């Protein structure tokens, strides 16, 4: 999960965009329950915009490519998700280590997730995408293999169902947010699975 060749970036982008497109209706339904109801549409629009420029992104060094993809998501996803996913990738690009080993990549990811937390003024346990991203980062530190990381992401998204939302639009619902999966957590888990399954094939 550490040595991502630029040539594989279009494949990763395609996998992410395909996954979001396939689950757009699901993400919209989740967001309709406790949010604005536009998460699926917004994410699909953003990742299709990234897909359209995949070759241009792949021509850049990976750190610059990550920052460029993040900026594209900020500009095209809209809502709260664009700045949050954009912050994740732009910070990951900024912190991407010159020598990629599990420890250094995990540390770069930690800084990226921390940046998302700061941008959203949130933390783990508040029914957000952080409830997936932090366990994924911890799994990387612990040396979990790719299938384990994907499973951890899926389970972490499921674990948001009984949570009460503290941040975001869902927090306005109070106890009524309990019993619904967070849409951002679900999209994060979907993207993690898409990435790690693609990396397992390259």
N, C-alpha and C positions, 0 to 999 in steps of 0.2 A: 504493500500500500504506500510505499515511499518513493519509488522511482517511476515517476510518470513522465514518459517521453512525450515531447510536444506532438509527435505524430499520432499519439493515442488520444489527444485532446478532442478532436472531432468525434471520435467514437464515444468518449465520455459524455460530451455535450449531447449527442444524439440519444444516448441511453437516458440521460436525465430528462430531456425534452419529451421523449416517447413515454416515459413513466408518468410525467405530469399530465400529458395529454390523455393518457389512458385512464387516469384517476381524477380528471378535472371535475366530473360530475359528483364524485364522492366527496372531494374537498369542498365543493360548493355546498353540498348538503350538510356537511359537518359545520361549515361556517354559517349556514342559515339558522342552525339550531341555537348558536350562542354568539354569533358575530354579525358582520355586515352582509354575509352571503355572497361575497365576491372573490373569495380566496382562490377557488379553482380557476375562474376566468382570468384573474390577474396573473396567477402563476403561469398558466398556459401561454398567455400573451408574452410574458417576459422571456420564457424559455424558447419560444418560437423565434423571438427576436435574436436571442443568443445563437440559436441554431443557424439562422440566416448568415451569421458572420463567423461561423466556426473556423473556416479556413484562415481567415484573417487573424483570429485569436491564436491559432496554432502556429502562425508564423513568428509569434513573439516568444521570447524566453518565458518559461512557465510563470515566474513571479509576476511579470508584466501582463501575461495572459490572464491570470487570476484577477488581477486588479481591473483589467479591462472588462472582463465578464461581470464582475461585481458592479462596475459603473453602469453597464448596460442594464442590469437588473434594477438598479436604482431608478433609471430613466424610464423603464418600460413596465415594471410590475405594478407600480402604484400602491396605494394604501400603506399600511404599516410594514407589510412584508418586503417590499422593494428595498427600503433603507436597511432593514435587518439582514436580509440575505446578501445585499450588496456590501454591508459592513463586514459580514463574515468573510466573503471572498476577497475583498480589498485588503483586509487586515492579514488574511492568510498569505496573500501575495507579498505584502510588505514584510512579513516575518518568515517567509519561506527560507529554510536554511540552505547554505551553499552545498553542504554535504548532507544528503538525505539518509538518515537512519531513523529507526522507529522513535527513539528518544527525542531527537531534534524536531521531527515532524509533529510528534505529539505536543511538544512545547509550543510550536507555532500554532497548532490548532487550539490549544488552551488560550493563547493570547487572542485568537480570533473570536472564540466563544465569549471570552470576557468582554471583548469590544461590543459584541451583540448585547450582552447583559447591560453594559453601560449605556448603549444607545437606547435600549428599551426601558431603562431604569427598572430592571427586573432581576430576578434571581431564580435559581432552581426551586421547584416546589410551588410555583405560582401559576401552573397550567399554561405553559408557553412552549415554544420550540426549544428553549433551554433545557427542558426536561428530557429531551432526546439528545441534544448536542453534548451536554456534560457527561452523560453515561457513555456516549460513543468515544469521547476523548479519554475518559478513564479506561475504557476497554483497550484503547490503543496503547496506553501506558502500561497496562497489565499484560500486554503481549497476546491478546486474544487473536485468533485467526479471523480471516475475512467472513466466513459464514457465521461465526459467533458474534462478530460486530453487527452484522445485519440483523440477527435475531435479537440482540440487545436493543437495537434501535426500535424494532417492531414492538418489543415488550414495553419499552419506555413510553412509546406513544399510547399503548393500551392503558398504561398506568396513569395517564392523565384523566381517564374517565371518571374515577371517583373524586378527583380533586375539585376544590372550589377555586374558581378563577380569582386571582388577586390583581392581575394587570391586564390591560387591553380592554376592548369593547365588552368581552365576556364578563369582566369584573362588575359591570353595571347590573348584571343579573343576580349577583349574590349566590345564594344557595341553589338557584335554578340552573346555574352552570354545572352543577354536580350531575353526573350521569351521562355526560357527553364528552367524546374525545376532542381534544383541541386540534383545530384544523392545521395550525402551524406545526404542531408536534407531528401530525400525520404526514404532512408534506416533507418535513425534515427526515422522517424515517424512510419514506419512499425514496428520497434522493440518496440517502446513505446506502440503501440496498442497491440502487441502480449503480452507484459508483463502485461499491465493493464487488458486486457481481461482475461488472465490466473489467475491473482490475484483475479479477481472478482469471479472466480469459485472455489477457494480453501479456 
